[in-house]
Amino acid sequence: MAISKFVLEKVKRLTNDPGVYIMKDKDENVIYVGKAKNLKKRVGQYFLRRQEHIKVQNMVSKVADFDFYVVNDEIEALALENNLIKKYQPFYNILLKDGKTYAYIKINLKEDFPRFEISRRLNKTDKYFGPFMAGVTAKDVLSIIDYAFPLRKCKEKISVNKTLKKSCIFYDMKMCLAPCVKKVSKQQYNEIVSDAIKFLKGDTKKVEQILTDKMMLASANQNYEIALQIRDRLKMLDKLKSQVITSLGSLVDYDVFNLSTSGEFSAMCVLIIRAGKLQGVQTFDILNYLDTTEAYTQFIMQYYNSHPLIVDEIILPEIDTSEIELFLNSKSKKKVTVTKPKINSVKYKLLEMASKNSTMHMERNLENNTKQLNASIGAVKQLKADLNLSREPKRIECYDISHTYGTYTVASMSVSINGEKAPSMYRKFKIETVDFIDDFASMKEVLSRRLQKLNSDDISFSSMPDLIVIDGGKGQLSSAKEVIDKYHYTNDLISLAKREEEVFKPNNPKPFILKKGSYSLRLIQLVRDEAHRFAITFNRSLRKKGMYKGGLESIAGVGPVTRRALLSKFRTIENIKNATIDELAQTKGVTQATAKNIYNHFNK
């Protein structure tokens, strides 16, 4: 494996400081991001010694250059590495796909009369319980609390010093003690809150007794509907109790991580244990990683950035956990125990359970993973060959325009990285200089705004696309070409025409016809359809809100007829903005008063 003299000379000039390094291929695509306590020693290992692992050999063989950043300490290196992985999404790093956010039950204990509610977003003010999965949802658990404890359900802001005029129906149903009208003291109310929190922490005995008593009373009073509802809550409670891992012996909270690999494909399993119960099992496909310890470190960092509620103890196999502990303690602001359990211990059996789940997931999805690999990075390689592109289009951006009869004109940018959707990178734009049906002018504006932001802090805009896809035909392509030439964009540009799915390239009058059903056609259809969906959704949301203040819709006296007359005369919104009151008043249907309204709207 021949290493270029350029790379070897660069390695010699490295410092012995801690830092982060970025490996690039011949097309300047970032293929790997890593961190090091000693940059010269760590980066040198890739090029100055023989690599045993085939994945490392493959990565090193593709390296044409590398960049590096010196930092002060390991914490800074971890944070920078994580940010750069998120920004570039390199092929050889662990990458968690955007997943759903699990529901938690939260309560703000700083309130005089706090209430329990469901939330998917976490903050530093509230206390959280969860996540909930495995057949019992946060909604189910909250309904048990609602039936067992007479706590308030309303969103009204109440306190010891502020009360409402009257209580609501929940007080009449004996499901709330009505602190809103001072039917209960703060101390009495918070004693009940404490009981509810004990239940959420795993103590179900009191809740079970309360619900049983209420069910019997409702049945005795022939309130059979209420009795059936309470019975359903008791069944949910039984399901919660059945998830208890009896061998743990206490109400503990653990997250257990274990990775299984077949060489080509891997899977990570996370066991979520809350209050001694197996709350859920999550499995994640892992496509590439170079080092097992780095795989765990990168995965756990990305996992807790998406699931920010960090438990007091996580369980891992026998690996170097120093960087993981550093990250967890820094992020959680508390001491987090990382346990590598002894063989045959209870915690070791949890690791084995996670290992079995990750192995089963990997084997079960082997065929799907192979198809996914062909449809993602395989499609990238095929697209380069089919369209004779200058480079592998690892980052593809597609642009689409959407409007409603020339109003509420918006644009969208969808992104594909390594052949897969990257929704966190999508961006939307309100068109500011065009207020007429002119898709060409709108496309020029959005591409100009995007390429102006190549050095911005936005992780999506700061990355250079390998391929720009325009939704449309030759006309849209020509408009886009004018803009990219102005901003010296030298990578590839194509347009995709909907009718026959023809692909056009600049300076080539003949279209490319990709084979129907091919991975390369599916890839550009994916980014095109995503851009279209994103633009349509944004356009609809603006129409629904009726708040496109950059245009003419919100000006008093300017209806559809007047708007068309103005656009017919002035052609663009920019010309209307620059017009005088007298010039505006000369438009058919525009009175002097309306002209003043228009002028004042744009010249406040």
C-alpha positions in Angstrom: 0.0 0.0 0.0 1.8 3.1 -1.3 1.5 6.3 0.8 2.2 9.5 -1.0 5.3 11.5 -0.1 3.0 14.5 0.4 1.2 12.7 3.2 4.4 11.3 4.8 6.0 14.8 4.9 2.9 16.2 6.5 3.0 13.5 9.2 6.6 14.5 10.0 5.5 18.1 10.6 2.8 17.1 13.1 3.1 18.2 16.8 2.9 16.0 19.9 -0.2 18.0 21.2 -3.7 16.6 21.6 -6.0 17.3 18.8 -8.4 16.1 16.1 -7.5 14.9 12.6 -9.6 14.7 9.4 -8.7 12.2 6.6 -9.7 13.2 3.1 -9.8 11.3 -0.2 -8.6 12.5 -3.6 -11.8 14.5 -4.1 -11.3 16.2 -0.7 -14.3 14.3 0.8 -13.9 13.8 4.5 -13.8 10.0 5.0 -12.8 9.8 8.7 -12.5 12.0 11.8 -10.5 10.9 14.8 -9.0 12.4 18.0 -5.6 11.9 19.6 -3.8 12.6 22.8 -0.6 12.9 20.7 -1.4 13.9 17.0 2.0 12.9 15.6 2.0 9.5 17.2 -1.6 8.6 16.4 -1.7 9.8 12.8 1.7 8.4 12.1 0.4 4.9 13.1 -1.9 4.9 10.1 0.9 5.5 7.6 4.2 4.3 9.2 3.2 0.8 10.4 1.5 -2.1 8.7 -2.3 -2.2 9.4 -3.7 -5.5 10.5 -7.4 -4.7 10.0 -8.8 -4.7 6.4 -11.1 -1.8 7.1 -8.2 0.4 8.3 -6.2 -0.7 5.2 -9.1 0.3 3.0 -9.5 3.7 4.6 -5.7 4.5 4.6 -5.5 3.5 0.9 -8.1 6.2 0.1 -6.3 9.0 2.1 -4.9 11.7 -0.2 -4.6 14.4 2.5 -5.5 15.2 6.1 -6.1 18.2 8.2 -5.7 18.6 11.9 -6.6 20.8 14.8 -4.7 21.3 18.0 -6.7 21.5 21.2 -6.0 22.1 24.9 -7.2 18.8 26.4 -9.2 15.6 25.8 -12.6 17.2 26.6 -12.1 19.7 23.8 -10.9 16.9 21.4 -14.0 14.9 22.2 -16.3 17.8 21.6 -14.6 18.9 18.4 -14.5 15.3 17.0 -18.3 14.9 17.7 -19.1 18.2 16.0 -17.0 17.4 12.9 -18.5 13.9 12.6 -22.0 15.5 12.8 -20.9 18.1 10.2 -19.2 15.8 7.6 -20.8 12.4 8.4 -17.7 10.5 7.2 -18.1 7.0 5.8 -15.7 5.3 8.3 -17.1 6.8 11.5 -20.0 5.6 13.5 -23.2 7.4 12.4 -26.5 7.3 14.1 -29.4 8.1 11.8 -31.9 10.6 12.9 -34.4 8.6 15.0 -37.5 9.3 16.9 -37.4 11.0 20.2 -38.9 9.0 23.0 -41.5 10.4 25.3 -40.8 11.2 29.0 -43.0 12.2 31.9 -41.9 15.5 33.3 -42.7 17.6 36.3 -41.5 21.1 37.5 -41.0 20.8 41.2 -40.3 24.5 41.5 -44.0 25.2 41.0 -46.3 25.6 44.0 -48.7 23.0 42.5 -46.8 21.0 39.9 -48.4 18.8 37.3 -47.2 15.7 35.4 -47.2 15.9 31.6 -45.6 14.2 28.6 -42.6 15.7 26.9 -40.2 14.7 24.1 -37.9 17.7 24.8 -35.7 17.9 27.9 -34.6 21.0 29.7 -32.6 21.7 32.9 -35.6 23.0 34.8 -37.9 20.0 35.0 -37.5 16.5 36.4 -38.0 13.6 34.0 -39.0 9.9 34.2 -38.5 7.5 31.3 -38.2 6.8 28.5 -41.2 4.5 28.1 -41.4 1.7 25.5 -41.8 -2.1 25.4 -45.6 -2.0 25.3 -46.2 0.6 28.0 -46.2 4.2 26.7 -45.7 7.5 28.6 -49.4 8.1 28.0 -50.3 4.8 29.7 -48.2 5.6 32.7 -49.6 9.1 33.0 -53.2 7.7 32.9 -52.3 5.5 35.9 -51.1 8.6 37.8 -54.3 10.5 36.8 -56.6 7.8 38.1 -54.5 7.1 41.2 -53.6 10.6 42.4 -56.0 13.6 42.5 -53.4 16.0 41.0 -54.2 18.8 38.6 -54.4 18.1 34.9 -54.9 21.7 33.6 -52.3 24.0 32.1 -53.5 27.0 34.1 -50.8 29.0 35.9 -51.7 28.8 39.5 -49.8 29.4 42.7 -50.4 30.0 46.5 -51.0 33.6 45.6 -53.0 33.1 42.5 -56.3 31.3 42.2 -59.0 30.9 39.7 -62.7 31.8 40.1 -64.0 28.2 39.9 -62.9 24.6 39.7 -63.2 22.4 36.7 -64.9 19.1 35.9 -61.9 17.0 37.3 -62.7 18.3 40.8 -66.4 17.3 40.4 -65.1 13.8 39.2 -62.9 13.6 42.3 -59.8 13.4 40.1 -58.3 16.7 41.3 -58.1 18.4 44.7 -58.6 21.8 43.0 -55.6 23.8 44.2 -56.8 26.4 41.7 -59.5 27.4 44.2 -57.6 26.6 47.4 -59.3 23.3 48.2 -56.0 21.8 49.2 -52.8 23.2 50.9 -49.5 23.3 49.2 -48.1 20.9 51.7 -50.9 18.3 51.3 -50.7 18.6 47.5 -46.9 18.0 47.5 -47.2 15.0 49.7 -49.4 13.4 47.0 -46.8 14.5 44.4 -44.1 12.6 46.4 -46.2 9.5 46.3 -46.6 9.8 42.5 -42.8 10.2 42.1 -42.2 7.1 44.3 -44.5 5.2 41.8 -42.5 6.5 38.8 -39.3 5.4 40.6 -40.6 1.8 40.8 -42.7 1.5 44.0 -46.1 0.3 42.6 -47.7 -1.1 45.8 -49.5 2.0 46.9 -50.8 2.7 43.4 -52.0 -0.8 43.0 -54.0 -0.6 46.3 -55.4 2.8 45.5 -56.7 1.7 42.1 -58.0 -1.6 43.4 -60.0 0.3 46.1 -61.3 2.8 43.6 -62.4 0.0 41.2 -64.3 -1.9 43.9 -66.0 1.3 45.1 -67.0 2.2 41.5 -68.4 -1.3 41.0 -70.3 -1.2 44.3 -71.9 2.1 43.2 -72.7 0.6 39.8 -70.3 3.0 38.0 -69.3 0.1 35.8 -67.7 2.3 33.1 -65.4 3.9 35.6 -64.6 0.4 37.1 -63.6 -0.9 33.7 -61.4 2.0 33.0 -59.6 1.5 36.3 -59.3 -2.2 35.6 -57.5 -1.4 32.4 -55.0 0.7 34.4 -54.4 -2.2 36.7 -53.6 -4.4 33.7 -51.1 -1.8 32.5 -49.6 -1.8 36.0 -49.3 -5.6 35.8 -47.4 -5.2 32.5 -45.1 -2.7 34.2 -44.5 -5.1 37.1 -43.8 -8.0 34.7 -40.8 -6.1 33.3 -39.0 -6.2 36.7 -35.7 -8.1 36.6 -35.9 -9.8 39.9 -32.2 -10.7 40.1 -31.3 -7.0 40.3 -32.9 -6.8 43.7 -33.2 -3.0 43.8 -34.7 -0.1 42.0 -31.7 0.6 39.7 -31.3 2.6 36.5 -28.9 1.2 33.9 -28.1 1.7 30.3 -26.3 -1.4 28.9 -24.4 -1.3 25.6 -23.0 -4.2 23.6 -21.8 -4.4 20.0 -21.8 -7.5 17.7 -20.1 -7.7 14.3 -19.9 -10.1 11.4 -16.9 -8.2 9.9 -18.9 -6.4 7.2 -22.0 -5.5 9.2 -22.4 -4.7 12.9 -25.2 -3.8 15.3 -25.3 -2.1 18.7 -27.9 -3.0 21.3 -28.9 -0.8 24.2 -30.9 -2.2 27.1 -32.8 0.5 29.0 -33.4 -0.4 32.6 -35.3 2.0 34.8 -36.3 1.3 38.4 -35.2 -2.3 38.0 -37.4 -2.8 35.0 -36.4 -3.7 31.4 -38.0 -0.6 29.9 -36.9 -1.2 26.4 -34.4 -2.7 23.9 -33.0 -0.6 21.1 -30.8 -2.0 18.3 -28.9 0.1 15.7 -27.2 -0.9 12.5 -23.6 0.0 12.4 -22.0 0.1 8.9 -18.4 1.1 9.4 -15.9 1.6 12.2 -12.1 1.2 12.4 -11.6 0.6 16.1 -13.8 -1.1 18.7 -13.1 1.4 21.5 -13.7 4.3 19.2 -16.9 2.7 18.0 -18.3 2.6 21.5 -17.1 6.1 22.3 -18.5 7.7 19.1 -21.8 5.7 19.5 -22.3 6.7 23.1 -21.5 10.3 22.5 -24.1 10.5 19.6 -26.6 8.4 21.6 -26.6 10.8 24.6 -26.7 13.8 22.4 -30.1 12.5 21.1 -31.2 11.0 24.5 -29.8 13.6 26.9 -31.1 12.0 30.1 -28.0 10.2 31.4 -28.4 7.6 34.1 -26.0 7.2 37.0 -24.5 3.9 35.7 -23.9 2.5 32.3 -22.6 -1.1 31.7 -20.0 -1.9 29.0 -17.8 -4.8 27.9 -14.1 -4.9 28.6 -12.8 -1.9 26.6 -11.0 1.3 27.4 -13.7 3.5 28.9 -11.6 6.5 29.9 -12.9 8.8 27.1 -16.5 7.6 27.6 -16.3 8.5 31.3 -14.8 11.8 30.5 -17.6 12.7 28.1 -20.4 11.4 30.4 -19.2 13.2 33.5 -18.7 16.4 31.5 -22.2 16.3 29.9 -24.2 15.2 32.9 -22.5 17.4 35.4 -22.5 14.5 37.9 -20.5 11.4 38.6 -21.5 8.6 36.2 -20.3 5.1 36.9 -19.1 3.0 34.0 -19.1 -0.7 34.9 -17.3 -3.5 33.2 -18.9 -6.4 35.1 -17.2 -9.7 36.2 -18.1 -12.9 34.4 -21.3 -14.6 35.7 -22.4 -11.5 37.7 -26.0 -10.2 37.3 -24.7 -7.2 35.3 -22.6 -9.5 33.1 -25.8 -11.4 32.2 -27.3 -8.1 31.1 -24.4 -7.6 28.8 -25.0 -11.1 27.4 -28.6 -10.3 26.9 -27.6 -7.2 24.9 -25.1 -9.2 22.9 -27.8 -11.8 21.9 -30.2 -9.0 20.9 -27.5 -7.2 18.7 -26.5 -10.5 17.1 -30.1 -11.5 16.3 -30.7 -8.1 14.9 -27.6 -8.2 12.7 -28.4 -11.7 11.4 -32.1 -10.9 10.8 -31.2 -7.8 8.8 -28.2 -9.2 6.9 -30.1 -9.2 3.6 -31.6 -5.8 4.2 -28.3 -4.3 5.2 -26.7 -5.7 1.9 -29.5 -4.1 -0.1 -29.1 -0.8 1.9 -25.4 -0.8 1.2 -26.0 -1.2 -2.5 -28.7 1.5 -2.4 -26.6 4.0 -0.5 -22.8 4.1 -1.1 -23.2 1.7 -4.0 -25.7 4.1 -5.6 -23.1 6.9 -5.2 -20.5 5.0 -7.1 -23.0 4.0 -9.8 -24.3 7.5 -10.2 -20.7 8.8 -10.8 -20.2 6.2 -13.5 -23.7 6.6 -15.2 -23.4 10.4 -15.5 -19.6 10.6 -15.9 -19.3 12.9 -12.9 -16.0 14.4 -11.9 -16.2 12.9 -8.4 -18.3 10.5 -6.3 -21.3 12.5 -5.2 -21.1 11.7 -1.5 -22.9 14.9 -0.6 -25.8 15.7 -2.9 -28.0 18.8 -2.5 -31.3 19.2 -4.4 -33.3 22.4 -4.7 -37.0 22.9 -5.4 -39.3 26.0 -5.7 -42.9 26.0 -4.5 -45.5 28.8 -4.6 -49.2 29.4 -4.7 -50.0 31.3 -7.9 -46.9 33.4 -7.6 -47.4 34.1 -3.8 -45.8 32.5 -0.8 -42.8 31.5 -2.9 -40.4 29.3 -1.0 -37.5 27.1 -1.8 -36.1 24.0 -0.1 -32.7 22.2 0.0 -32.7 18.4 0.7 -29.4 16.6 1.4 -28.1 13.1 0.8 -24.8 12.0 2.4 -23.3 8.7 1.3 -26.5 7.8 -0.5 -28.8 8.3 2.5 -31.2 11.1 3.5 -29.8 13.6 6.0 -32.9 15.4 7.3 -30.9 17.4 9.9 -29.1 19.1 7.0 -32.3 20.1 5.1 -32.9 23.9 4.9 -35.8 26.1 3.7 -35.9 29.6 2.3 -38.4 32.4 1.9 -37.9 33.9 -1.5 -37.2 37.6 -0.8 -36.5 39.3 -4.2 -39.2 37.6 -6.4 -43.0 38.0 -5.9 -44.2 36.7 -9.2 -44.3 33.4 -11.0 -40.6 33.2 -12.0 -39.0 29.9 -11.0 -35.8 30.8 -12.8 -35.2 34.0 -10.7 -36.3 32.2 -7.5 -33.7 29.5 -8.2 -31.0 32.1 -8.8 -31.8 33.7 -5.5 -31.7 30.5 -3.4 -28.5 29.2 -4.9 -26.8 32.6 -4.4 -27.9 32.7 -0.8 -26.7 29.1 -0.3 -23.3 29.5 -1.9 -22.7 32.8 0.0 -22.9 30.8 3.2 -20.1 28.3 2.5 -18.0 29.7 5.4 -21.0 30.1 7.8 -21.4 28.3 11.2 -24.3 26.4 9.9 -23.1 22.8 9.6 -25.1 22.2 6.4 -24.3 25.4 4.5 -20.6 25.2 5.4 -20.1 21.9 3.6 -19.4 22.0 -0.1 -21.8 19.7 -2.1 -20.2 17.2 -4.6 -23.3 17.4 -6.7 -26.2 20.0 -7.0 -29.4 18.7 -8.4 -32.0 21.1 -9.8 -35.7 20.0 -10.0 -36.5 20.9 -13.6 -35.3 20.9 -17.2 -32.8 22.9 -19.3 -34.2 26.3 -18.3 -33.7 25.8 -14.6 -30.3 24.2 -15.3 -29.2 27.3 -17.2 -30.3 29.6 -14.4 -28.4 27.6 -11.9 -25.3 27.5 -14.0 -25.1 31.3 -14.1 -25.1 31.4 -10.3 -22.6 28.6 -9.6 -20.2 30.1 -12.1 -20.4 33.4 -10.3 -19.5 31.8 -7.0 -16.8 29.6 -8.6 -18.5 26.3 -7.7 -16.6 23.7 -9.8 -18.2 20.4 -8.7 -21.0 18.8 -10.6 -24.5 20.2 -11.5 -27.4 18.4 -13.0 -31.2 18.9 -13.4 -33.8 16.2 -13.3 -36.9 16.7 -15.4 -40.0 15.1 -14.0 -41.9 14.0 -17.1 -39.4 11.4 -18.4 -37.0 11.5 -15.6 -34.4 12.9 -18.0 -31.1 14.1 -16.5 -29.4 17.2 -18.1 -25.9 18.4 -17.6 -24.5 21.9 -18.5 -23.2 22.3 -22.1 -24.7 19.0 -23.2 -28.0 19.3 -25.2 -28.7 15.5 -25.0 -30.3 14.1 -21.8 -29.0 11.2 -19.9 -31.6 8.4 -19.4 -30.8 6.3 -16.3 -32.1 2.8 -16.3 -35.5 2.6 -14.6 -35.2 1.0 -11.1 -31.4 1.5 -11.0 -29.9 2.6 -7.7 -28.4 5.7 -9.4 -31.9 6.9 -10.6 -33.5 6.0 -7.2 -30.9 8.1 -5.4 -31.5 11.3 -7.4 -35.3 10.7 -7.3 -34.9 10.4 -3.5 -33.3 13.8 -3.1 -35.7 15.4 -5.6 -38.8 14.0 -3.9 -37.5 15.0 -0.5 -36.8 18.6 -1.8 -40.3 18.7 -3.3 -42.0 17.4 -0.1 -40.0 19.9 2.1 -40.8 22.9 -0.1 -44.6 22.0 -0.3 -44.8 21.5 3.4 -43.1 24.9 4.1 -45.4 26.6 1.5 -48.5 25.2 3.2 -47.4 26.2 6.6 -46.9 29.8 5.5 -50.3 29.9 3.9 -51.9 28.4 7.0 -50.2 31.1 9.2 -50.9 33.8 6.7 -47.8 35.6 7.7 -45.5 36.0 4.7 -44.6 39.5 5.7 -42.0 39.8 2.9 -44.7 40.0 0.3 -48.0 41.8 -0.4 -50.5 39.5 1.4 -50.5 41.2 4.8 -51.0 44.8 3.5 -54.4 46.4 4.1 -56.3 47.1 0.9 -54.2 44.8 -1.2 -56.3 41.8 -2.4 -55.7 39.2 -5.1 -56.8 41.6 -8.0 -54.7 44.5 -6.7 -51.7 42.2 -6.1 -51.9 40.9 -9.7 -52.1 44.5 -11.0 -49.1 45.5 -9.0 -47.0 42.5 -10.1 -48.1 43.0 -13.7 -46.9 46.6 -13.7 -43.7 46.3 -11.5 -42.8 42.7 -12.3 -40.9 42.0 -9.0 -41.4 42.7 -5.3 -38.1 44.6 -5.3 -39.5 47.1 -7.8 -42.6 47.6 -5.7 -40.4 48.2 -2.6 -38.5 50.9 -4.5 -41.6 52.7 -6.0 -42.9 56.0 -4.7 -46.4 56.6 -3.4 -47.4 58.4 -6.7 -46.0 55.5 -8.8 -47.9 53.0 -6.8 -51.1 55.1 -7.0 -50.9 55.0 -10.8 -51.5 51.3 -10.8 -55.0 50.2 -11.8 -57.2 49.6 -8.6 -54.7 51.2 -6.2 -56.1 54.2 -4.3 -53.9 56.9 -2.7 -54.6 55.4 0.7 -53.6 51.9 -0.4 -50.5 53.3 -2.1 -49.5 54.8 1.3 -50.1 51.5 3.0 -47.9 49.7 0.5 -45.1 52.3 0.8 -45.2 52.3 4.6 -45.2 48.5 4.7 -41.8 48.4 2.9 -40.3 51.6 4.3 -40.9 51.4 8.0 
